[in-house]
Structure formats: structure tokens, C-alpha cells
Amino acid sequence: MGKLIVVMRGNCTFIRKAQIAQKHFAKALLIASLDGLSPPSGNKSDTEKLNIPIALIDYRDILTMRKMLGENISGALYSPPVPVLDYSILIIFIIAVATVAFGSYWSGMDEGESGHSILSDSRRQTNSEDKTKDSSAMLTPLSVVVFVVICSVMIVLLYFFYKWLVYMVIGIFALAAAVSVYNCLAALMKRIPYWKCKVPYVQRRIEVRLVMLALFCVTIASIWVVFRNADRWIWTLHDCLGVAFCLNFMKTLKMPHFKSCVILLVLLLIYDVFFVFITPYFTKNHESIMVEVAAGSGSTTGEKLPVVIRVPRLMPSVATLCGTPFSILGFGDIIVPGLLVAYCRRFDLQINTSNIYFILCTTAYAVGMVLTFIVLIVTKMAQPALLYLVPCTLVTCAVTAWIRKEVKIFWVGSDYEMMNQVGTTGEEAVETLSEPVSEYRSKK
């Protein structure tokens, strides 16, 4: 009675240990662990019935204390003050906004370099294949719906079968990261007019520097796979691979018109809100499926899904004393609004504006991120970032188009969709588009 009890970590749950200790009038419970200090989990309704604090402690620390202080040890629990703002979220903000801005700018570079616009270069398109046609894909409204359904099914499967499916996701990410880093660096390397020697005795002459680049990318991805759980340093490599993945995704996948952007962002906003705020009413431990999957709570091996940007918390607190906790932002919170910003960038080039849509939409994304962090700090609860990013970006684009009297052309998009229709030749697409666009340009 009135003592602080130390027990070994075993098969019995943390809550059950605490219930027994509380029943015998213990003041607090320390659980000595031999396998690290992973945080406990349990049903919230059961934890609310506990009146004593529970803490984890390394078993070696218990042995050291007994050796130095003997058997009669007095203890007290101390919690350092939790900082209101952790500087790690500022780093995440910079990474997210920079990735969206650069990825969107890159998405429109092919058009900018070729001088492509709806009128001036349409005839040139009929004589040659578009540079990005083979390497990019369009998200039509139907494919958007299918994509969201697949995301919903996948997150539910991960919630129930996390310990098996997590390795599949790790493998897919490693492969996608290697390809993404290659595409990003190859785009830079092709601008360097040196070291263009070819591999000899090969039918299709391949540049030696690209072969070396491919080996480098595979090596980097392999290093990440081997050391992916070394939290103290691997997060830097992980974030670099994640940024490359987001950039390549935004460059490869393109939205044909604002209509598809609206459908995609609204559906994923509903998806995000549902799996964060609604699913706690259906799960046994009253935790959201999104938070459980992102945090890897269903893993008994400590594996985490590689689908977030991670930055270690920089301010000392209780959380930073146990393990290496991170501030995180999902790849989807970068890619999904980034597809809209990329569409704005290409639309600016196609109607020869001064990047007005691109600049305003990027600014709106930054404002949405700030709102997300403010609500996160105030509520101290996990937030679906798309809840703030989607309204900021969509409303900004719609208002801009309305003020500039370009709502109709912004909604239906450029000639991308028409040029990529099956069975439609370049000449037919040009003839179809030339009249309405000419009318629009003459009005401007």
C-alpha cells in the first residue's frame, strides 16, 4: 500500500497490470522492459477507470538503481513541460510547400520549353508526339473515383492485416523511390552537356552516366530497406526518397481539367475526414483507422508504413525522452493538392498568363498548411490536413477564375483531354479546339 510497484513486461496487458496494482493500493506502476520502450496501447474506456500513473522503464536502469541505491528506493514521477510549438513542423512546412511548388513547376516544363500554348503550337502537335504523352497519365473523373475506392479498400485492409501488408508497401515504396530518384536526377543530368559517352556493343546505345545513375538509385533504395528502422538517422534518407516520390508522382500523373481536380480533392477530403474522425466510433479501441495505420500501431515488429514525411521533434518533452518521436505529414497531403497546383501551372502556360493561378494556388496551399498546424496545436489532436488544404486551394482557384472571367475554360481545361482521346488524331483535336479558343483569346 502506498508504494510504487515495478513489474516486468510480459504477455499480460499494461491495463491489466495497472488494474491489479491499483486494486492493491499502489501509488504508481513502473513496467520494466527488456525490448525497448515502445508505447503501450489499449482500450480507452478501460484506461479511463485507472487512477494511478503508468510508466515504462528500461530493465537495465532498474538493475543500476538497485546496485547503487540498494533495496529501499524512493521515487517520484516528473513530466517536463510540453512545448506549445515544436520547430519540426516548420521544417515539414518548408518541405511540403517547396515540393508542391517545384513539382508543379516541373510538371509544366515540357510545355514551357516547347513554347506550347493552345493556339501557337497546336499545329506542331499534329506532326510529332507530345513529349509527355508516353510518360504521363491523365486522371479522368472515372479513374478518380476508382482511385479513391482503391485507397479506401487498401487502408481498411492495412488496418486488419497490417503485420503482413506492411512489407508489401515497403517493397512497393522501395521500387517506386528508386524509379522516382532516377527520373528526378535524370532530368537534371540531361541538361549537362558532358559525359554523354554510350555503352559500347549495345544495340540501343545507352549513356554510361544513366547506367551509373540507375545503379546509384538502386543502391540508395537498398540502403533505406536495410536500415529503415534506424530512426535516429534514416529519416533524412527516407524524406529525400519521399520528396522524390512526390515530385515524380506530380510530374507523371496529370489532371486534364479543373473538373477532375474538384472530384479528386473533394472525394479524398471525405475519405480523410471519415478515416480520421468517423472511424473511432466503429473501432474497438476508439482510435481512428488513419492514425492507427500511419502510426503502425498494428505492428508487433515496429515496422512503419513509408508513406509520410518524418522529422524528429526538436523541442525536449516527455515524448522525445522515450524513443525518437516524429512530426509527420502524409505523402497524400502533398501530392493531392499538388496535382491541382500542377494543373494551374500548365493552365497558366497554355493561356499565356503570368503564372497567376500557379502563384495563388501555391500560396493557398501554404495558408492551408498553416491552418492545419494551428488547429493541431490548439486541439492537440491528429488532423486530416486535406480538411484545410482542399477548401483553401479549390476556393482560391475558383475565385481567381471568376475574377478573370475564365471559369468556363478553366473548368473544361486545355487540349490535353482532347489530344489524349483514343482514336482522335492530332489534326482532329486541333480543328475541334481552335474555334472556341480563338474566340476566347480574341476576347482577352
C-alpha positions as CSV (number, residue, x, y, z in Angstrom):
1,M,0.0,0.0,0.0
2,G,1.3,3.5,-0.9
3,K,4.2,2.1,-2.9
4,L,5.5,2.5,-6.4
5,I,5.5,-1.0,-7.9
6,V,7.9,-2.3,-10.6
7,V,6.8,-5.3,-12.7
8,M,8.3,-7.0,-15.7
9,R,6.8,-6.5,-19.1
10,G,5.2,-9.8,-20.3
11,N,2.2,-11.3,-22.0
12,C,-0.2,-9.6,-19.6
13,T,-1.5,-6.2,-20.9
14,F,-0.5,-2.9,-19.5
15,I,-4.0,-2.2,-18.4
16,R,-4.4,-5.5,-16.6
17,K,-1.2,-4.9,-14.7
18,A,-2.3,-1.5,-13.7
19,Q,-5.7,-2.8,-12.6
20,I,-4.1,-5.3,-10.3
21,A,-1.6,-2.7,-8.9
22,Q,-4.5,-0.2,-8.3
23,K,-6.5,-3.0,-6.6
24,H,-3.6,-3.4,-4.1
25,F,-3.5,0.4,-3.4
26,A,-0.3,1.1,-5.3
27,K,0.6,4.8,-5.9
28,A,2.1,4.2,-9.4
29,L,3.2,1.4,-11.7
30,L,6.6,1.0,-13.5
31,I,6.8,-1.6,-16.2
32,A,10.4,-2.8,-16.8
33,S,11.1,-3.7,-20.4
34,L,13.9,-5.7,-22.0
35,D,12.9,-4.9,-25.6
36,G,12.9,-1.1,-25.8
37,L,10.3,1.5,-24.7
38,S,7.6,1.1,-27.3
39,P,4.4,2.9,-26.1
40,P,1.5,0.8,-24.7
41,S,-1.8,0.5,-26.4
42,G,-5.3,-0.4,-25.1
43,N,-8.9,0.4,-24.9
44,K,-9.6,4.0,-23.9
45,S,-12.7,3.0,-21.9
46,D,-10.5,0.8,-19.7
47,T,-7.8,3.4,-19.2
48,E,-10.3,6.0,-18.0
49,K,-11.0,3.7,-15.0
50,L,-7.4,3.9,-13.8
51,N,-6.4,6.3,-11.1
52,I,-2.7,5.6,-11.0
53,P,0.1,6.7,-13.4
54,I,1.8,4.0,-15.6
55,A,5.3,4.5,-16.9
56,L,7.8,2.4,-18.9
57,I,11.4,2.0,-17.7
58,D,14.4,0.1,-19.1
59,Y,15.1,-3.1,-17.1
60,R,18.9,-2.2,-17.1
61,D,18.0,1.1,-15.3
62,I,16.3,-0.9,-12.6
63,L,19.4,-3.1,-12.1
64,T,21.6,0.0,-12.0
65,M,19.5,1.7,-9.3
66,R,19.4,-1.4,-7.1
67,K,23.2,-1.7,-7.4
68,M,23.8,1.9,-6.5
69,L,20.9,2.7,-4.1
70,G,20.0,-0.6,-2.6
71,E,16.6,-2.0,-2.0
72,N,14.9,0.9,-0.4
73,I,14.4,3.4,-3.2
74,S,12.1,6.4,-3.2
75,G,10.7,7.6,-6.5
76,A,8.6,10.4,-8.0
77,L,7.2,11.0,-11.5
78,Y,8.2,14.1,-13.2
79,S,7.0,15.4,-16.6
80,P,8.9,18.2,-18.4
81,P,6.6,20.9,-19.7
82,V,5.3,20.1,-23.2
83,P,6.3,22.9,-25.7
84,V,3.4,24.6,-27.5
85,L,5.2,24.7,-30.8
86,D,7.8,22.2,-32.0
87,Y,10.1,23.5,-34.7
88,S,9.9,20.3,-36.6
89,I,6.6,21.4,-38.0
90,L,8.3,24.4,-39.6
91,I,10.7,22.0,-41.4
92,I,7.8,19.9,-42.6
93,F,6.0,23.1,-43.8
94,I,9.1,24.1,-45.8
95,I,9.5,20.6,-47.3
96,A,5.8,20.4,-48.2
97,V,5.4,23.8,-49.8
98,A,8.8,23.5,-51.7
99,T,7.8,20.1,-53.0
100,V,4.4,21.3,-54.2
101,A,5.9,24.4,-55.8
102,F,8.8,22.7,-57.5
103,G,6.8,19.6,-58.6
104,S,4.1,21.8,-60.1
105,Y,6.7,23.9,-61.9
106,W,8.4,20.8,-63.3
107,S,5.0,19.4,-64.4
108,G,4.7,22.3,-66.8
109,M,8.3,22.5,-68.0
110,D,7.7,20.4,-71.2
111,E,5.1,22.9,-72.4
112,G,7.2,25.9,-71.4
113,E,10.2,24.6,-73.2
114,S,8.4,23.7,-76.4
115,G,6.6,27.1,-76.4
116,H,3.3,25.2,-76.2
117,S,0.1,27.1,-76.0
118,I,-3.4,26.4,-77.1
119,L,-3.0,28.4,-80.3
120,S,0.6,29.0,-81.2
121,D,1.8,25.4,-81.1
122,S,-1.3,23.4,-81.9
123,R,-0.2,22.7,-85.4
124,R,3.2,21.5,-84.2
125,Q,1.5,18.9,-82.1
126,T,-0.1,17.3,-85.1
127,N,3.3,16.4,-86.6
128,S,5.0,14.9,-83.5
129,E,4.1,13.1,-80.4
130,D,3.8,15.1,-77.2
131,K,6.9,14.7,-75.1
132,T,5.0,13.7,-72.1
133,K,2.4,11.6,-73.7
134,D,4.2,8.3,-73.2
135,S,5.5,9.1,-69.7
136,S,2.4,10.7,-68.2
137,A,-1.1,9.6,-67.4
138,M,-4.4,11.5,-67.1
139,L,-6.8,11.2,-64.3
140,T,-10.3,11.3,-65.8
141,P,-13.4,11.6,-63.5
142,L,-14.0,7.8,-63.6
143,S,-10.4,6.9,-62.8
144,V,-10.5,9.4,-59.9
145,V,-13.4,7.5,-58.4
146,V,-11.7,4.2,-58.9
147,F,-8.5,5.6,-57.3
148,V,-10.4,6.7,-54.2
149,V,-12.2,3.4,-53.9
150,I,-8.8,1.6,-54.1
151,C,-7.4,3.9,-51.4
152,S,-10.4,3.2,-49.1
153,V,-10.1,-0.6,-49.5
154,M,-6.3,-0.5,-49.0
155,I,-6.4,1.4,-45.7
156,V,-9.1,-1.0,-44.3
157,L,-7.0,-4.0,-45.3
158,L,-3.9,-2.4,-43.7
159,Y,-5.9,-1.9,-40.5
160,F,-6.9,-5.5,-40.2
161,F,-3.8,-7.2,-41.8
162,Y,-1.1,-4.6,-41.0
163,K,1.6,-7.0,-39.9
164,W,1.6,-8.8,-43.4
165,L,0.7,-6.0,-45.8
166,V,3.2,-3.5,-44.3
167,Y,6.1,-5.5,-46.0
168,M,4.3,-5.3,-49.4
169,V,4.0,-1.5,-49.0
170,I,7.7,-1.3,-48.0
171,G,8.7,-3.2,-51.2
172,I,6.5,-1.1,-53.4
173,F,7.8,2.1,-51.9
174,A,11.5,1.0,-52.3
175,L,10.9,0.3,-56.0
176,A,8.9,3.5,-56.6
177,A,11.5,5.5,-54.7
178,A,14.4,4.2,-56.9
179,V,12.5,5.0,-60.1
180,S,11.5,8.4,-58.7
181,V,15.0,9.4,-57.8
182,Y,16.2,8.2,-61.2
183,N,13.6,10.3,-63.0
184,C,14.4,13.4,-60.9
185,L,18.1,13.2,-61.3
186,A,18.0,12.1,-65.0
187,A,16.0,15.3,-65.8
188,L,18.9,17.3,-64.3
189,M,21.6,15.2,-65.8
190,K,20.2,15.5,-69.3
191,R,20.8,19.3,-69.1
192,I,24.5,18.8,-68.5
193,P,26.3,18.7,-71.9
194,Y,29.1,16.4,-70.7
195,W,29.8,12.7,-70.1
196,K,27.4,11.6,-72.8
197,C,29.5,8.5,-73.9
198,K,27.5,5.5,-74.9
199,V,27.7,1.9,-73.7
200,P,29.6,0.0,-76.4
201,Y,28.3,-3.2,-78.1
202,V,24.7,-2.5,-77.2
203,Q,22.0,-2.3,-79.9
204,R,20.3,0.6,-78.3
205,R,23.1,2.9,-77.3
206,I,22.5,3.9,-73.7
207,E,24.5,6.7,-72.0
208,V,27.0,5.4,-69.4
209,R,26.1,8.2,-67.0
210,L,22.4,7.0,-67.0
211,V,23.5,3.4,-66.2
212,M,25.6,4.7,-63.3
213,L,22.7,6.8,-62.1
214,A,20.4,3.7,-62.2
215,L,22.9,1.8,-60.0
216,F,23.1,4.7,-57.6
217,C,19.3,4.9,-57.2
218,V,19.0,1.1,-56.6
219,T,21.8,1.4,-54.0
220,I,20.1,4.3,-52.2
221,A,16.8,2.4,-52.1
222,S,18.5,-0.7,-50.9
223,I,20.2,1.2,-48.1
224,W,16.9,2.5,-47.0
225,V,15.3,-1.0,-47.0
226,V,18.2,-2.4,-44.8
227,F,18.3,0.5,-42.3
228,R,14.6,1.6,-42.4
229,N,14.1,1.2,-38.7
230,A,17.2,3.1,-37.6
231,D,15.1,6.1,-36.6
232,R,18.0,8.3,-35.4
233,W,19.4,9.0,-38.9
234,I,17.4,7.1,-41.6
235,W,14.7,9.7,-41.5
236,T,16.8,12.0,-43.6
237,L,17.2,9.5,-46.4
238,H,13.6,8.5,-46.1
239,D,12.4,12.1,-46.5
240,C,14.6,12.5,-49.6
241,L,13.1,9.4,-51.2
242,G,9.7,10.6,-50.2
243,V,10.2,14.0,-51.8
244,A,11.4,12.4,-55.0
245,F,8.4,10.1,-55.0
246,C,6.0,13.1,-54.6
247,L,7.8,15.0,-57.4
248,N,7.8,12.1,-59.8
249,F,4.1,11.4,-59.0
250,M,3.1,15.0,-59.7
251,K,5.2,15.0,-62.9
252,T,3.8,11.7,-64.2
253,L,0.1,12.0,-63.2
254,K,-1.7,15.0,-64.7
255,M,-5.2,16.4,-64.3
256,P,-6.9,17.2,-67.6
257,H,-9.2,19.9,-66.2
258,F,-10.4,21.6,-63.1
259,K,-13.5,19.3,-63.0
260,S,-11.3,16.3,-62.3
261,C,-9.4,18.2,-59.7
262,V,-12.6,19.1,-57.9
263,I,-13.8,15.5,-57.9
264,L,-10.4,14.1,-56.7
265,L,-9.9,16.7,-53.9
266,V,-13.5,16.5,-52.6
267,L,-13.6,12.7,-52.6
268,L,-10.2,12.5,-50.8
269,L,-11.3,15.2,-48.4
270,I,-14.3,13.0,-47.4
271,Y,-12.0,9.9,-47.3
272,D,-9.6,11.7,-45.0
273,V,-12.2,13.1,-42.6
274,F,-14.1,9.8,-42.5
275,F,-11.0,7.7,-41.6
276,V,-9.8,10.2,-39.0
277,F,-12.9,11.5,-37.3
278,I,-15.7,8.9,-38.0
279,T,-13.9,5.6,-37.7
280,P,-13.2,5.9,-33.9
281,Y,-16.9,5.3,-33.4
282,F,-16.5,1.8,-35.0
283,T,-13.1,0.6,-33.8
284,K,-12.7,-1.5,-30.6
285,N,-10.1,0.9,-29.0
286,H,-11.9,4.0,-30.3
287,E,-8.9,5.1,-32.3
288,S,-9.1,6.3,-35.9
289,I,-8.1,3.9,-38.6
290,M,-6.0,6.6,-40.3
291,V,-4.0,7.3,-37.1
292,E,-3.6,3.6,-36.3
293,V,-2.3,2.8,-39.7
294,A,0.0,5.8,-40.0
295,A,1.5,5.2,-36.6
296,G,1.9,1.5,-37.2
297,S,0.0,0.5,-34.1
298,G,-0.9,-2.8,-35.6
299,S,2.7,-3.9,-36.0
300,T,4.3,-6.2,-33.5
301,T,7.7,-5.8,-35.2
302,G,7.9,-2.0,-35.1
303,E,7.5,-1.6,-38.8
304,K,6.1,1.7,-40.1
305,L,4.4,2.5,-43.3
306,P,6.8,4.6,-45.5
307,V,4.0,6.9,-46.6
308,V,4.8,10.0,-44.6
309,I,7.4,12.8,-44.3
310,R,9.0,12.4,-40.9
311,V,11.0,15.0,-38.9
312,P,12.2,14.3,-35.3
313,R,10.7,16.6,-32.7
314,L,13.3,19.2,-31.8
315,M,11.9,20.5,-28.5
316,P,12.6,18.4,-25.4
317,S,9.5,16.8,-23.9
318,V,8.2,13.6,-22.4
319,A,7.7,12.2,-25.9
320,T,11.3,12.9,-27.0
321,L,12.7,11.2,-23.9
322,C,11.3,7.8,-24.9
323,G,12.4,6.8,-28.3
324,T,12.6,9.2,-31.3
325,P,9.1,10.5,-31.9
326,F,8.4,12.4,-35.1
327,S,6.2,15.1,-36.6
328,I,4.7,13.6,-39.7
329,L,2.8,14.6,-42.9
330,G,1.4,12.1,-45.3
331,F,2.5,12.0,-48.9
332,G,-1.1,12.4,-49.9
333,D,-1.3,15.8,-48.2
334,I,1.5,16.9,-50.6
335,I,0.5,15.0,-53.8
336,V,-3.2,15.6,-53.9
337,P,-3.2,19.4,-53.6
338,G,0.0,19.3,-55.7
339,L,-1.9,17.9,-58.6
340,L,-4.2,20.9,-58.6
341,V,-1.3,23.3,-58.3
342,A,0.4,21.5,-61.2
343,Y,-2.8,21.9,-63.3
344,C,-2.7,25.6,-62.5
345,R,0.9,25.8,-63.7
346,R,0.1,24.1,-67.0
347,F,-3.0,26.2,-67.5
348,D,-1.0,29.4,-67.0
349,L,1.3,28.3,-69.8
350,Q,-1.5,27.3,-72.1
351,I,-3.2,30.7,-71.9
352,N,0.0,32.7,-71.6
353,T,-0.7,34.3,-68.2
354,S,1.9,35.4,-65.7
355,N,1.7,32.3,-63.5
356,I,-1.2,33.9,-61.7
357,Y,-3.0,30.6,-61.0
358,F,0.2,28.8,-60.0
359,I,1.3,31.5,-57.6
360,L,-2.1,32.0,-55.9
361,C,-2.7,28.2,-55.6
362,T,0.7,27.6,-54.1
363,T,0.1,30.5,-51.7
364,A,-3.3,29.0,-50.8
365,Y,-1.6,25.6,-50.1
366,A,0.8,27.3,-47.7
367,V,-2.1,29.0,-45.9
368,G,-3.9,25.7,-45.6
369,M,-0.8,24.1,-44.1
370,V,-0.6,26.9,-41.5
371,L,-4.2,26.4,-40.6
372,T,-3.6,22.7,-40.2
373,F,-0.7,23.3,-37.8
374,I,-2.7,25.9,-35.8
375,V,-5.6,23.5,-35.3
376,L,-3.2,20.7,-34.5
377,I,-1.5,22.8,-31.8
378,V,-4.8,24.1,-30.3
379,T,-6.7,20.8,-30.2
380,K,-3.6,18.6,-29.6
381,M,-5.3,16.0,-31.8
382,A,-4.3,14.4,-35.1
383,Q,-5.9,16.4,-38.0
384,P,-6.8,15.4,-41.6
385,A,-4.7,18.0,-43.4
386,L,-6.9,17.9,-46.5
387,L,-9.8,19.3,-44.4
388,Y,-7.9,22.6,-44.6
389,L,-5.9,22.3,-47.8
390,V,-8.7,21.4,-50.1
391,P,-11.0,24.3,-49.3
392,C,-8.1,26.8,-49.4
393,T,-6.8,25.6,-52.8
394,L,-10.2,25.0,-54.6
395,V,-11.8,28.2,-53.4
396,T,-8.7,30.2,-54.4
397,C,-8.6,28.7,-57.9
398,A,-12.4,29.2,-58.4
399,V,-12.4,32.8,-57.2
400,T,-9.4,33.6,-59.4
401,A,-11.0,32.1,-62.5
402,W,-14.3,34.0,-61.7
403,I,-12.5,37.4,-61.3
404,R,-10.6,36.8,-64.5
405,K,-13.7,35.7,-66.3
406,E,-12.1,32.4,-67.2
407,V,-14.4,30.0,-65.3
408,K,-15.5,28.0,-68.4
409,I,-12.1,27.4,-69.9
410,F,-10.6,26.7,-66.5
411,W,-13.3,24.2,-65.8
412,V,-13.0,22.2,-69.0
413,G,-9.2,22.5,-69.2
414,S,-6.9,22.7,-72.2
415,D,-6.5,20.4,-75.2
416,Y,-4.9,17.7,-73.0
417,E,-8.0,15.6,-72.7
418,M,-8.9,16.0,-76.4
419,M,-5.4,15.2,-77.5
420,N,-5.3,12.0,-75.5
421,Q,-8.7,10.6,-76.5
422,V,-8.4,7.2,-78.1
423,G,-9.0,7.4,-81.9
424,T,-8.6,11.1,-82.1
425,T,-5.8,12.4,-84.3
426,G,-3.8,15.5,-83.5
427,E,-5.3,17.3,-86.6
428,E,-8.9,16.5,-85.4
429,A,-8.2,17.7,-82.0
430,V,-6.7,21.0,-83.3
431,E,-9.7,21.6,-85.5
432,T,-12.1,20.9,-82.6
433,L,-10.3,23.2,-80.2
434,S,-9.2,26.1,-82.5
435,E,-12.6,27.8,-82.8
436,P,-13.6,28.2,-79.1
437,V,-10.1,29.0,-78.1
438,S,-9.7,31.6,-80.8
439,E,-12.9,33.2,-79.6
440,Y,-11.6,33.2,-76.0
441,R,-8.2,34.7,-77.0
442,S,-9.9,37.4,-79.1
443,K,-12.0,38.5,-76.2
444,K,-8.9,38.7,-74.0
